[in-house]
């Protein structure tokens, strides 16, 4: 199985000792899942892939479904960070997560 951007972000979070849940269902009975969830902070992180290759997230039907999911998440009081693989590679995703969680060690620049 290939090493995904989500796997890379998980390793970064593990290295920082930051607890998270992957594939978190936030609105049963809906089948929506979050790539990463920090339920105690009501923080969600979605890794948006396929932006340069016309992946699911940028096709009209996938884009509309993502908007529905993200809006429902917001109505439930969650904050959402959307990141792309480049943001994981350069450390920006981890800095944003740490800032949202109140970890001053890795705040955004």
HULINQUI-V481141 format. One record per residue. N is the residue number from 1. PHI is phi as a letter, one per 30 degrees, with the letter a starting at -180 (none if undefined). PSI is psi in whole degrees, -180 to 180 (* if undefined). BURIAL is + if it has 16 or more other C-alpha atoms within 10 Angstrom, else -. Layout:
# HULINQUI-V481141
n=N phi=PHI psi=PSI burial=BURIAL
n=N phi=PHI psi=PSI burial=BURIAL
This chain:
# HULINQUI-V481141
n=1 phi=none psi=134 burial=-
n=2 phi=d psi=154 burial=-
n=3 phi=d psi=117 burial=-
n=4 phi=c psi=164 burial=-
n=5 phi=e psi=-35 burial=+
n=6 phi=d psi=-40 burial=+
n=7 phi=d psi=-41 burial=-
n=8 phi=d psi=-45 burial=-
n=9 phi=d psi=-39 burial=+
n=10 phi=e psi=-43 burial=+
n=11 phi=d psi=-42 burial=-
n=12 phi=d psi=-44 burial=+
n=13 phi=d psi=-42 burial=+
n=14 phi=d psi=-44 burial=-
n=15 phi=d psi=-32 burial=-
n=16 phi=d psi=-7 burial=-
n=17 phi=i psi=28 burial=-
n=18 phi=c psi=117 burial=-
n=19 phi=d psi=143 burial=-
n=20 phi=a psi=169 burial=+
n=21 phi=b psi=135 burial=-
n=22 phi=c psi=150 burial=-
n=23 phi=h psi=46 burial=-
n=24 phi=d psi=124 burial=+
n=25 phi=d psi=119 burial=-
n=26 phi=c psi=-8 burial=+
n=27 phi=b psi=56 burial=-
n=28 phi=e psi=145 burial=-
n=29 phi=d psi=2 burial=-
n=30 phi=e psi=152 burial=-
n=31 phi=c psi=12 burial=-
n=32 phi=d psi=138 burial=+
n=33 phi=b psi=149 burial=+
n=34 phi=c psi=141 burial=+
n=35 phi=e psi=-47 burial=+
n=36 phi=b psi=138 burial=+
n=37 phi=b psi=144 burial=+
n=38 phi=b psi=76 burial=+
n=39 phi=e psi=-36 burial=-
n=40 phi=d psi=-22 burial=-
n=41 phi=c psi=1 burial=-
n=42 phi=h psi=49 burial=+
n=43 phi=c psi=130 burial=+
n=44 phi=c psi=145 burial=+
n=45 phi=b psi=125 burial=+
n=46 phi=c psi=129 burial=+
n=47 phi=c psi=113 burial=+
n=48 phi=c psi=110 burial=+
n=49 phi=c psi=170 burial=+
n=50 phi=i psi=20 burial=-
n=51 phi=d psi=-23 burial=-
n=52 phi=c psi=-8 burial=-
n=53 phi=b psi=25 burial=-
n=54 phi=h psi=51 burial=-
n=55 phi=d psi=179 burial=-
n=56 phi=e psi=-38 burial=+
n=57 phi=d psi=-19 burial=+
n=58 phi=c psi=-3 burial=+
n=59 phi=d psi=149 burial=-
n=60 phi=e psi=-48 burial=-
n=61 phi=d psi=-41 burial=-
n=62 phi=d psi=-39 burial=-
n=63 phi=d psi=-45 burial=-
n=64 phi=d psi=-42 burial=-
n=65 phi=d psi=-39 burial=-
n=66 phi=d psi=-41 burial=+
n=67 phi=d psi=-45 burial=-
n=68 phi=e psi=-47 burial=-
n=69 phi=d psi=-48 burial=+
n=70 phi=d psi=-39 burial=+
n=71 phi=d psi=-41 burial=-
n=72 phi=d psi=-42 burial=-
n=73 phi=e psi=-45 burial=+
n=74 phi=d psi=-41 burial=-
n=75 phi=d psi=-26 burial=-
n=76 phi=d psi=1 burial=-
n=77 phi=j psi=10 burial=-
n=78 phi=d psi=154 burial=+
n=79 phi=c psi=147 burial=+
n=80 phi=b psi=130 burial=+
n=81 phi=c psi=128 burial=-
n=82 phi=c psi=126 burial=-
n=83 phi=b psi=158 burial=+
n=84 phi=c psi=162 burial=+
n=85 phi=e psi=-37 burial=+
n=86 phi=e psi=-35 burial=-
n=87 phi=d psi=-28 burial=+
n=88 phi=d psi=-45 burial=+
n=89 phi=d psi=-42 burial=-
n=90 phi=c psi=3 burial=-
n=91 phi=j psi=-7 burial=-
n=92 phi=d psi=-40 burial=+
n=93 phi=d psi=-45 burial=+
n=94 phi=d psi=-41 burial=+
n=95 phi=d psi=-43 burial=+
n=96 phi=d psi=-44 burial=+
n=97 phi=d psi=-47 burial=+
n=98 phi=d psi=-40 burial=+
n=99 phi=d psi=-42 burial=-
n=100 phi=d psi=-32 burial=+
n=101 phi=d psi=-5 burial=+
n=102 phi=i psi=18 burial=-
n=103 phi=d psi=101 burial=-
n=104 phi=d psi=-8 burial=-
n=105 phi=d psi=-27 burial=-
n=106 phi=b psi=53 burial=+
n=107 phi=d psi=156 burial=+
n=108 phi=d psi=151 burial=-
n=109 phi=c psi=* burial=-
